[in-house]
Structures are given as structure tokens and as C-alpha cells.
Amino acid sequence: MRRNQGFTITELMVAVVIIGVLASLAIPTFTSYIYKARVSEATNFLGKIKQRQESYRNEFGQYCAVNGDSWGTYNPTTIPGIDPVGWETTDEWDQLGAAPDGPVRFQYATIAGFPGDTPPSGTNLDDDDHWFVARAQGDLDEDTDTFFLEMYSQATHVYNSATAKGGWE
């Protein structure tokens, strides 16, 4: 007796279910990697800002107050979201000498102060010395729940406001 070659419908359905389960496990992990890669843009640029701020202080004896001494003006003016936008250069950012390598998914600002000026709350900066804070603010999944990363003059690490939520919200 000759047997037909091929798969039964049951075997095909089992294969589809297995592929579906594997995909449902892989998609969140893949999404996590995408967000981590996008956050690395901000950490890299904040590192560049810190390097430029230290060079600026060595040359001029103070940090560059690109955005004054309080948060308010960010570059770009709106949070880009999922799609990156071009960097809008300004005289203040040119003075600092910092610009990202390409389009950005975050807003950036850097504020600075002199000894005696009160640093932003929560930064634990010493107001007996010159200080600066650089901030990247973003909303990578466009759910209007923003988070920020900050780099301080008197610290060697980046503060992430969304650490407990996976690092991006």
C-alpha cells in the first residue's frame, strides 16, 4: 500500500502554535534591545557634553550655561518620539562645541551655575563650586510618559529617571 507524502493538519497546527509561542517570547526581548539602543544615543551625547563642559571650564574658568541656570529651553523644541529629527544648532551649543552625530530622539539641555548658585533639586551638587547639569528628555514609545537622563559635573555616572521601568519608561 502506498502512503501519501506530507503533513497532517494536526502536525501543521502544532507547528504554528509553537512558532506563535516563540514569537510571543521573542518580540518583547527584541523591543527591549531596540529601546536600549535608542537610549544609548542620549548617554553617548551626554558624555560628549560632559567632555565639552570640562574643556570649556579649563579654558574659561566656568561651565557653559547653554540654557541658563534653570530648565526651560530644550533642543529640539519638542520631544521627537519614535522618529528622529535633525539637530537645530544654536549659538550657545556652538559655543560649547557639542552637537550630536546625527538625528536625535531626545531633547537636550544643559544648565550651569557659579559657586553660591543653587543647583537643581535632587542633583546633590555642591553649590560651593561651579556646577553643570546636562539633561536628555525623551518619549521613545510616544505614550506621553516621558523620562530623562542626567549627567552632573560632580558625578561620573548618568542618572536615569526610569531605571525601575526598564530604563526607558
C-alpha positions as CSV (number, residue, x, y, z in Angstrom):
1,M,0.0,0.0,0.0
2,R,1.3,3.4,-1.0
3,R,1.4,6.2,1.6
4,N,0.8,9.9,0.8
5,Q,3.7,12.1,1.5
6,G,3.2,15.3,3.5
7,F,2.0,16.6,6.9
8,T,-1.4,16.2,8.5
9,I,-3.4,19.3,9.5
10,T,-2.7,18.5,13.2
11,E,1.0,18.5,12.7
12,L,0.8,21.8,10.9
13,M,-1.3,23.4,13.6
14,V,1.1,22.2,16.3
15,A,4.0,23.8,14.3
16,V,2.0,27.1,14.0
17,V,1.3,27.1,17.8
18,I,5.0,26.5,18.6
19,I,6.1,29.3,16.3
20,G,3.4,31.6,17.8
21,V,4.7,30.9,21.4
22,L,8.3,31.5,20.4
23,A,7.4,34.8,18.6
24,S,5.4,36.0,21.7
25,L,8.5,35.4,23.8
26,A,10.9,37.0,21.3
27,I,9.1,40.2,20.5
28,P,9.3,41.8,24.0
29,T,13.0,40.9,24.2
30,F,13.6,42.4,20.7
31,T,11.7,45.6,21.7
32,S,13.8,45.9,24.8
33,Y,17.0,45.8,22.7
34,I,15.7,48.5,20.4
35,Y,14.9,50.8,23.3
36,K,18.3,50.2,24.9
37,A,20.0,51.1,21.6
38,R,17.9,54.3,21.4
39,V,18.8,55.3,24.9
40,S,22.5,54.8,24.1
41,E,22.2,57.9,21.8
42,A,21.4,60.0,24.8
43,T,24.1,58.5,27.1
44,N,26.7,59.0,24.4
45,F,25.8,62.6,23.7
46,L,25.6,63.4,27.5
47,G,29.1,62.0,27.8
48,K,30.2,64.3,24.9
49,I,28.5,67.3,26.6
50,K,30.4,66.5,29.9
51,Q,33.7,66.3,28.0
52,R,33.0,69.6,26.3
53,Q,31.9,71.2,29.5
54,E,35.1,70.2,31.2
55,S,37.1,71.6,28.3
56,Y,35.1,74.8,28.4
57,R,35.8,75.1,32.2
58,N,39.5,74.6,31.7
59,E,39.6,77.4,29.1
60,F,37.2,79.9,30.6
61,G,37.1,79.0,34.4
62,Q,33.4,78.2,34.4
63,Y,30.9,75.9,32.7
64,C,28.9,76.9,29.7
65,A,25.3,77.8,30.6
66,V,23.8,76.8,27.2
67,N,20.3,77.0,28.7
68,G,21.0,79.5,31.6
69,D,20.5,78.3,35.1
70,S,17.0,76.7,35.0
71,W,15.3,74.2,32.7
72,G,13.1,75.7,30.1
73,T,14.6,75.7,26.7
74,Y,15.4,72.3,25.1
75,N,16.9,71.5,21.7
76,P,14.9,70.4,19.7
77,T,12.0,72.4,21.0
78,T,9.6,69.3,21.0
79,I,10.3,65.7,22.0
80,P,11.0,63.8,18.8
81,G,9.5,60.4,19.8
82,I,9.9,57.4,17.6
83,D,11.2,59.1,14.6
84,P,14.5,61.0,15.0
85,V,14.7,64.7,14.0
86,G,17.5,66.9,12.9
87,W,19.6,68.8,15.4
88,E,18.8,72.6,15.5
89,T,22.1,74.2,16.1
90,T,22.2,77.4,18.2
91,D,25.0,79.9,19.1
92,E,25.0,78.6,22.6
93,W,25.5,75.0,21.6
94,D,28.2,76.1,19.1
95,Q,29.9,78.0,21.9
96,L,30.0,74.8,23.9
97,G,31.1,72.8,20.8
98,A,28.7,70.0,21.3
99,A,26.5,68.5,18.6
100,P,25.1,65.0,18.2
101,D,26.4,62.8,15.3
102,G,23.1,62.7,13.5
103,P,19.3,63.0,14.0
104,V,18.1,62.7,17.6
105,R,15.3,61.0,19.5
106,F,15.7,63.2,22.7
107,Q,15.6,66.8,23.7
108,Y,18.7,68.1,25.3
109,A,19.6,71.0,27.6
110,T,22.5,71.9,29.8
111,I,22.4,74.4,32.6
112,A,25.3,75.8,34.7
113,G,25.9,77.9,37.8
114,F,28.6,79.6,39.8
115,P,29.6,79.0,43.4
116,G,26.7,80.0,45.6
117,D,24.0,79.4,42.9
118,T,21.5,76.8,43.9
119,P,21.7,73.7,41.7
120,P,18.5,71.9,40.6
121,S,16.9,69.9,43.4
122,G,17.7,66.2,43.5
123,T,21.1,66.5,41.9
124,N,23.1,66.6,45.2
125,L,25.5,69.0,43.6
126,D,27.8,71.1,45.8
127,D,26.9,74.8,45.5
128,D,30.4,75.8,46.8
129,D,31.8,75.1,43.3
130,H,31.0,75.7,39.7
131,W,28.4,73.1,38.5
132,F,26.5,72.0,35.4
133,V,23.7,69.5,34.7
134,A,23.1,68.1,31.2
135,R,19.7,66.5,30.5
136,A,18.2,64.3,27.8
137,Q,14.4,64.0,27.8
138,G,12.6,61.5,25.7
139,D,9.4,59.5,25.0
140,L,10.6,56.6,22.9
141,D,7.2,54.9,22.5
142,E,5.1,58.1,22.1
143,D,2.8,57.3,25.0
144,T,3.3,60.8,26.5
145,D,5.1,59.3,29.5
146,T,8.5,61.0,29.3
147,F,11.7,60.1,31.1
148,F,15.1,61.8,31.4
149,L,18.7,61.0,31.7
150,E,21.0,63.5,33.5
151,M,24.8,63.9,33.7
152,Y,26.3,66.0,36.5
153,S,29.6,67.9,36.8
154,Q,30.4,66.3,40.1
155,A,29.5,62.7,39.2
156,T,30.8,60.0,36.9
157,H,27.6,58.3,36.0
158,V,24.3,59.0,34.2
159,Y,21.1,59.3,36.2
160,N,18.1,57.6,34.6
161,S,14.7,58.6,35.9
162,A,13.2,55.3,34.5
163,T,15.7,52.8,35.9
164,A,12.9,50.9,37.7
165,K,10.9,50.7,34.5
166,G,13.4,49.1,32.2
167,G,15.4,52.2,31.5
168,W,13.1,54.0,29.1
169,E,9.7,54.4,31.0
